[in-house]
Amino acid sequence: MAFKLTLYVFILICTGISARSRRHLQWFPNVTPMIQPTIGEPWPRPQQMKTYATQFYLDPVTFRFNGSSASCDVLTQAFERYYLLIFESNSARGFGRKRRTVRGTPVLQGMAVKLEKPCQVFEQPSLEMNETYTLDVNSNYAQITATSQWAALRGLETFSQLVHDKNGILVINATSIVDWPRFPHRGVMLDTSLHYIGMPTLLKNLDAMEFNKFNVFHWHMVGDYSFPYQSESFPEMSNKGAFNPYTHIYSQLDIATVLAYARLRGIRVVPEFENPSHTLAWGKGQPGLLTPCYTHGKPDGTLGPIDPALNSTYDFMTRLFTELTRVFPDRYLAIGGSEIDFYCWQNDPEIRKFMKEKGFDDDFVKLEGYYYGRLFDVVSSLDRRVSVWEDSLDSGVKLHKEVIVQVWRGGDTDYPQRLANVTSQGYRTLLSSPWYLNYVQNPYSKQDWKTFYMVNPRNFTGSEKQKELVLGGEACLWTEYVDSTNVLSMLWPRASAVAERLWSAKDVHDVDEAIHRLTEHRCRMVGRGIPAQPATGPGYCKQEYMYT
Ligand SMILES: *[C@@H]1O[C@H](CO)[C@@H](O)[C@H](O)[C@H]1NC(C)=O
């Protein structure tokens, strides 16, 4: 009797609970559906890809990478890296298991990488690098044919993403891929002056960039709030201008480490020493560099942009940029040019005198143009080219035709007009306006990666020639509210949407298809040690154990 009663009560409780949970769902009829991840599908999506039902099994003990030119460090190190990514980061781990033959599934013995052009040991990735590769998995040996070592890296990344867990073993479907990027410049701009980002985090971010086939790290290193660059020529600048001169700096060794790490992943490092505005922290270690601001005819104790009227300014810039070109090998430097406030220039009697001598009348755009003219002379004498933020072009400064103009205004509505404007004047351009990742849209009302994803950088009124001038774009992260604790989660996987937009064909724009691949890709990054945040609604990653 007692047993029957207990059973009765038990059933009552159970039905009560299930009724409650049903009610719970009814109260929220628009609950976000759970997204099923794809299994072994690449992100960004390759240009041409065929997959077949035949599968191969990967054995961690016998699997080998083979390169046609083993002396190339980029390739040999990539083989080690991808071996670990394939066999250690997947939820089916090869290690510690008894080797077993998988009945009916042929073994993939290895991957042969053929370079069409032998790689040079000291070669650097560049804007002109060729990233086209083919990838074939259809016999016991997979093969990548790559136009360059950089292309081989992209092929290896795709290969690693195709390998997946099937009931505890690693398999890959027979696949045939021909792939190349839609745009040659696919960047992440990260600021490290509003908050300092530590070295381990910067390196992890380069890992994540490689997983997404990004190829430019635009490093906005210094700014108004801090100057963490430890200069050989001007050590006082980080001594006085860094948040902390011992712990919150980038030493020459740190920078060399970032450069080598990025190069091995086919990522260019384009440093930005923004000027002449946003330079307040420069002034701390370099007295006399910034313009003193005057109010009612008297210096008011505050400082403005770099002083363009002094010869000492150009001596300083020559020495600093000479050092920078020795430190950073890329052909391009970003030199800033955003948000110049003329107020302090207008009120400085010395600058007014200088303007009169030069015959600039009261046109401060002419002064800005004069400053850039001299800076460009310095930079081109060092055999470097530059990119600037679009503001300089807007203000009417005559820029050299080689300058790349980065469009950042206009958000996700006005960028087409801005691209049309810049390209109609013949400038090459990079798009960033719709990709300011520091602006977060409420994730409960909108998954903002979808907005990033739907951008088309060539969707503006203009000739074919103008559209060719769009070199690509950059996802930007300004770090007012970001530091080492959250930078990776802020960027990933939101920047992945930008990565696919810049790599994949223009007709790859179906968010309902992409969301399943992005869900898998985010978990893949989690498994590889990147704390990428959930971006596609409720669900879970098999790889979460990394963080619990
Ligand atoms: C991979 O192979 C499996 C097993 O034959 C098949 O079910 C699956 O559809 C294939 N996947 C793709 C993307 O072709």
The ligand as an ORCA input file, in Angstrom:
! r2SCAN-3c Opt
* xyz 0 1
  C      30.366     12.536    -45.450
  O      30.225     11.148    -45.459
  C      29.135     10.677    -44.698
  C      29.209      9.143    -44.640
  O      29.253      8.568    -45.911
  C      27.845     11.173    -45.325
  O      26.738     10.730    -44.573
  C      27.894     12.703    -45.330
  O      26.750     13.215    -45.975
  C      29.133     13.201    -46.029
  N      29.223     14.628    -45.846
  C      29.290     15.479    -46.847
  C      29.364     16.928    -46.467
  O      29.300     15.140    -48.012
*
